[in-house]
């Protein structure tokens, strides 16, 4: 199922899967990736422009391609770069795409964020999504058995001075400078009335060593540099969340142990395989199992990932 290759000289920076699964002698050994199952729809397309994204104060946005930003744009298509000039919190927002998106049928959000070299700090950034919705529409919307979410922020005013907008915030992700990180958000448990009244989607970033709760930081503080956003998509399958978590786990192993140099299967059966991933400075165990319902379970170290639509073993460039 996975196969193994003799160790080869690793290539620094080759930390994402290839897209075609082809093999040749110049590539690194097999690694696990999740099959992209379900219906995945791009929430934003940057081929022709910024697609409705706007920057807040002291934040500008522009479209970039991989050739313009090698290492920062991980896909073959275009991405959005936003530049911050000393803000404590760098925020970009999108209304058009967020309003038109099918948040009810496709509640699984993923994206890739890469922080460039930031002035004055080697610290990572903390990134999170914020989903703003119309609380009045949500209150009058369709019924749902889900419990209404707890709002973490309120903006805007409606009739009689009452707040019309409320927001939900994803978990916070640590994004090291120069390393693409997958952000993910499972919104399937959020009340459908909320998902049916989305006003805008926001990406919020701040320096890990200068949290906004402790600012302002004065001259020379805040985020000064560029951050890249790409691959913003919604899916109807939870597999994309598991895939993003697995990719993040794999990147952490690379950061801890160095490049992956060999996959060593020790048990191989028709529906089960287990073995070791060998890195430059360490190794970790894996287990793979095909279930009776055709689902797949993959265990990396002590963490288990389940996929409804399967997995694949492909080589890395």
N, C-alpha and C positions, 0 to 999 in steps of 0.2 A: 504493500500500500504506500509506504513512504519511500523505501529504498535507501541506499547509502552510497556515499561517494568517498573516495580517499581525500584526505586533507589537501587543500590547495592554498596558495598564497592569497590571503584575504585582501580586499580592497576597501580602504577606509571610505566611509560615507555611503556605502551601499547598504542602506538600512530600510529599503522598502521592496515589496514584492514586484516581480516583473508581471506584465499583463498578458503575456502570450503563452507561458508555460513551456516554451521550446527549450531545447538543451544544446549546449556546446561546451567545449573544454575550458572556456574562459569564464565560466560562471561558478558561483559558489554552490555549496551543497543544498539539498532539499530542506525546506523549512515549511511549517504549517501556515496555511492561510484558509480563511473561510470562503466557501462558495457564496457568491452574491445572489442569494435567493430572494423571492418576493418581487414586488413591484417597486422599483426605486425611481423617484422622480427628482430631477434637479430643481431645487428651490430657487437658485440663482444661476444665470448663465452669463459669463463674463467675456464671451467671444466678441461682442460688439461694443462693450462699454461696462459701466459700473452697475448696470441693471438695478437702478433705484436706490443703491446704498448711498448714504450721506454720513459725513463726519460731524461730530459735535464741535464745540469750541476748540480751536487750535489743533484740529484733526482734519487732514485733507485725504481724499481718496482718489485712486486712479487704477486703471486696468493695466496689468502687466502679463507678459508671456514668459514661458520657461526660459527661452533664450535670453531674456532680459534679466532674469533673476535666477540663475542656476543655483540649485540647492534650496531656494526658498519656494519655488513652484514645483511640487512633486509630481503633478500630472502632466500629460502632454498638451493640455488645453491652457486657457488663460486663468488668471486669478485676480483677486482684488488686493491691492496694497494700500494700507493707510499709514500715514506719517503723522506722528505726534510731536508737538513742540513744547515739551515741558509740562504737560497736563498730569495731574495726579491720577486721574482715571481717563483712559482713552476709550471712547465709546463711538461705535458706528451703528446706524439704524437702517432698517429696510421696511417700508410700509407696503408698497405695491405687491411685491412677491408674497409677503406674509399674509396680507389680506386675501389674496386669491388662492392660497395653498389649501390643500385638503388635509387639514390637521386631524379630522375625525377618522378618515380612512387610512391615513398614513401618519401615525403618531410617533414614529421613531426618527429622530433628527440626528444627523451626523455632519461633521465638517472637519477640515484640517486647518490648523493654525500654526504658523511659523514666525517666531520672533527673530528679527535681524539683530545685528550688533547694536546694542543700546549704549548711548553715551553715559559715562559716569558710573556704570554698574556691570557686574558679571552675573547678577542675580537673574533668575527666571522671571517671567511674568505670570500673574494669575489671571486666567481667562474664564469667563462664564457667559452663558446665554441668558437673556431676559426676554420673556414673552409677555407682551403687554396686551391686555384685552379690555373690551368695553364691559364694565361690570353691570350696566343697565341692560344691555342686550343679553348678557349671560343670565341675568335674573329672570328675563322673560322668555328665555329659549326653551328648547326641548327638555323634557325630564330625563333624568339619568339616575341610575342606582349608585353611581360613584359619589363619594363625599366631596363637597366643594373644597377646592384647595385653599390653603392659608395664604393670603396675599402678603407679600413682603415689601411692597412699595406701592405708593399711590401718586399719580400725577394727573393734572388736568382737573377742570371743574365742570360740573353739569348744572342742571336746573337747580335753583335755590342754593347754589354754592356747594352742592354735594359732589363728591368725587365721582367721575364717570370711568376713569381708567384705573385698573389694578394690574399687578404684574406677578409673575412667577419667575423664580430664578433657578437655573440648573446648579448642579454641583460645580465647584471651582476646580479647574485643572491647572497644574503646574506645567508651564511651557518653557523649557530651557532655551536659551538663545542659540539659534542655528539648528534646532532639532524640530522637525515637523511632529506635531502631536494631534492625534484624533480626539475631537470632542464629541460627546454623545449624550443624548437626552431621551429617556423613555417617558413619553407623555401619555401612554395608553391608560394610565390610572387617573388622569385628570378628567374632571367632569366634562362631558361632551358639550355642555352649554358654554363652557369657557373656551374650548377649542373651536367652537363655531362662531366666536366673537373676537377673534384675534385682530388687533389693530396694527401691531408691528413687532418685528423681531430685532433685538439688540445684541451686539457682542460687546462685552465690557472687559477691559484689560487694565491691570495696574501692576506696578512693580512689586515683587514679592517682599523686597526689603523696605518698601515704603507704602504700607497699606493705607488706603484712603481714609480709614477711620482714625488715623493718627496724624493726618496732614492738617494744614498745608505745609510744604517743605521749603518754600522760598526759592530764590534763584539757584539754578543748577539742579533742582530736584525734579521729580516726576519722570514721565516717559519721554525720552528724546531719541527718536529713531523710527524704524518702519516695522510693521507687522503685516503678514500676508494671510489672507483668508481664501480658501478654495474648497471645492467639493461639497458645497452646502446642499444637502439632499434630505428628502423624507422617504420613508419606506413603510410598507404595510407588514413587514416581517421583522420580528425581534432579532433575527440573525445578524442584522447590521450592527446592533448594539454589542452583541457578543463578539463580532468580528473586530469592532473598534477596541473593545477591552483587551482582546487577545493581541492586537497589534501594539497597544500601549505596553502590555506585559512584556512582549518580545523586545521592544525598544529598551525597556529597563534592564533586561538581561544583557543586552549588548553594551549598555552603559556600564554595567557592573563587571562583566567578564571579558569584554572585548568582542571582536568579530567571531561569528559562527564559522567553524571550519569543518565540521563533520556531523552527520547524522548516523547513529549506530543503533539499528534495530536489534533487539535481543530476543523478542518473542514475536513471531509472525504467523497469524492464523487468518482464515478467510474474513473474519469479522473483528479481529482483535490484533492490535500491535502495541508493543511497548519497547522502550529503549532509552537512549540518552542523546541529548544535543550537546555536542562538545564545542566549547568556545576557546579562545586563546588562553584564558586564565581561569578556566573552571568548566563545569558541566552541570546539567540539570536533567531530570528524568521527565519522560512523557509517556502517556498512555492514550490510545485511540480505540474507540469501540463503535461499531455499527449496531444500533438497537433494533429490536423487532419491529418498531414502527417506522423504520428507515431513517430515524433521526441519528445524529452523530454526537458522541461525547468525546471531548478532547481534554485531557488533563495535562497541564503544564506546571511542573513543580507541584505545589499543593492546591492549585486553583483549577476548578472544573468549568469548562465552557460547553454549552449544549447548542447544537444547530439543527434546525428542522430540515434544511435543504442541503446538508452535507458539507464536506470540507474537501480540500485538495492539497496536494503537496506539489509545490512548484519551486523552481530554482530562482535564486536571486541574481540580479545583474551585478 
